């Protein structure tokens, strides 16, 4: 579907002007419908012509260019009757009557509307982001249902680039890595010291063994599990990639 853009309704434009003087601008919800304009002037609307779904806001981002991105999403899992997703509206609270809403901006896709089938045929999920002009308004907010908030790939990318994101977790992970490195260095040095103190190692050829109870403490034993000829006249054992080694003190 393509909605070339949303534009102010008359009441939305008046509210935007009030917001420039400090009046709170509070977005309440998004709505979609299937109404056809048929020559009507949508600037006079204060509701959709044929609203089908009311969508809770899950995202509000204030830009530095005098705009706000208001987002939400919907699916057809509970939709009893399919419809053409043609109308789009963003509502805001009426500052003169807190129990009333104003249709802030409106858009209509006309003949380019998408059909949203009823539940049961296929699951349709759509994300909506509306870019609305707020000008120099300083008191901009929205009614956001936090239980519906999810992290989009775009949000995740922004989050990952934020050096302050989850700083305590970053610090904890850094400390953990440092501790593991210190333990590893300590372990390596301890092992190296033990190896230095060992007497000459003893190789146990394949097919033979020295019982554990007969092995000498402090001596390194190598168990050969793959025998290969060294190529000389005297049979000997050559270390190969298939050699298995077990150290027993």
N, C-alpha and C positions, 0 to 999 in steps of 0.2 A: 504494500500500500504506500501511497505517496501523498502526504499532506504537505504542500509546498511551504506552509508556514502558518503560525497562529497569530492572530492579531487582537488588539484590544476591542472589547465591547465598550459602549459608552460609559457604563458604570465602572468597568475595569479601568478605563482611562482616568476617570474622576478619582478613583481610589489611589491610583498610581501618583496622581498629582498631590493628593493629601499626604501620601507617604513621604514626599520630598520635604514636608514641613514637620516631620516627626511622628505622624500618625502611624501606629503599628500596622504592618502588612503581614497578615497571617494566612497562609495557604492551608486549606482544609482537606481537599481531596481532588482526585482526577475523575473524570467521567467520560465514557464513550457511548456512542449510539449509532443509529442507522438513518437518521433524518436526511432528507434531500432538500436542498435550499429552494430550488424552483423559483429563483428570482427574488427571494426574500433577503432583507438586509440583516445579516447576523450581528451587526453592531448594536442592534436594539435588543438582542437576546439577553435574558438573564437565566436561561436554562437551555439544555439541549432540546432539540425538536422531538427526539425520540430516544431518550436515555435507556441503555440496555444494561450497563454495568457501572457501578461506582467502585473506584479503585483507591485504596488507601495509599498514602504517600509513604515511601520508604527512604527517600533521599532528598536532601536539599543542599545545594552547593552554591554559595554566593561568589560570583566572579568579580574580577576587577574592572570589567568593562560595562558595568551597569546592568548586568543580567543575572538571573538566577536559574540554575538547572534544577527542575523539580521532577523527580522520578518515581515510578511505581511499576508494577507488573501484574499480569492477570493470566488466567488459563480458563479453559472451558470445562473443567472437571465437574462443575455444578450447573452448567448451562443447559436448561431444558429445551430451549428453542434456538436454533442457529440464526445468525443475523449478519448483515454486512457492516463491518467496522468502518464507518464513514465519518462520524463526528468525533471530535476531541475537544474537551473543555477542562480548564483549570479553575477551581473555585477558591475564593478567599472569604474570610469573615468580614461581615459588614460592620465597620467600626461604630456606626450610628445605631446598630441593632445587633447585639452580639449573638442573637439566636438565628440570625438570617445570614444567607450566603450571597455573594456576588459572583457572577460568572466573569472572571478576570480576563481570560483570553479564550479564543475559540478558533477551531480550524475544521475544515471539511474537505474530504478527499474526492467528493463527487463520484465520477465514473471509475475512479481508480481504487475504490474501496475493496478491502479483502473480506472474503466470506469466512466467518468463524462458525464451524459446525457445532452442533449440540454434543453433549457428553456421549461417550460410548463409541463414536466412530473413530476418532483419533485424538490424542491429547495435543492441544495447541497451547503454547505458552508464548507470551509476547512481553517485551520490556518497553516501557514508555519513558522517554525523557523529553520534557518540555522546556524550551529555552524562553523564559519570560523576561521582559524588560522591567527593571525595578528602579532604574535611574540612580539617584543618590540616596535612596532610602536606607536608613540606618537601623531600623527596627523590623527586620524581616525574619519570620519564623514559619513553622509548619507543624501541623498535627501529624506526627510520625508514629506508625505502629512498629515498635522496635522488634516485635516477635516475627515480623515478616522480612526484616532486613537481612539480606544475604550479600556476600562479597562477589562482585562481578570481576572478570579478568581485568577490566580497566581499573577498578578500585584496588585490586591486588597489586597492580603495577605501581600505582601511585603510592600505596602503602609501603611496598618494598623499597621505593626510592627515598622514603622519608627516614632520615638518619636518626630521628627521635622516636620512631615507632617501636613500641615495646622495649624501651631502653633497659629496664631492669632484667628482662629475659636475655637481651644481648649481653649484658654484663655477666649474668650468671653463666651463660654458655661459654663466654671467653674465659672466665675463671676456671670452669670445668676443664676446658682444653689445656689450660696452663698447668693445672694439677695433674692431669694425665701425662703431660710431657715430663713433668718433674718425676713422677713415679717411673715412667719408662726409662729415663736417664739413670735413675737410682738403680733400677733392676738390671740394666745393661752393665753398669759399673760393678755391681755385686757379682753378676755372673762371670764377668771378665776376671775378677779377682780370684774367684773360685777356680776358674780354668787354669790360671797361672800357678795355683798351688797344687794342682793335680799332678801326679806322676805320669809317666808315659802311658798313653792309652793302650788298651788291649782290644784286638780285633777278633771277634768270634766268627769263624767261617760258617758258611751255610751248612746245615746238617749237624752242627755241633752246638754245644751250649755249656755254660758254666752256671750251675745252680745259684740262685740269688744268695742263699745262705753261705756259699763258698766264695762269694765275691768280696774283694777287699775295699773297705771304705776309703774314699779318696782317690780311687783309680777310675778312669773313664773307660767304659766298655762300648765298643761299636759292634752292633749286630748286622752282619752282611746278609741281605735277603736276595741279592742277585749276583751270581758269579759269572765273571767274564774272563777270558784268557787275555793275558797281557801281551801275547804275541811272541814271548821268549821261549827258550827250551825248558825253563823251569816253571812249573805251574805256580801261578801266583794270582792274587785277587786284585782286580783293578776297580777303582771307584767309578760308578756309573750313575746316570740319572735315576735308575731304579733302585739304588741302594737305600735301605731304610735304616735309620740310626735311632737307638734308644739309649739314653744316658742313665746309668744307675750308679748312685754313690754308695 
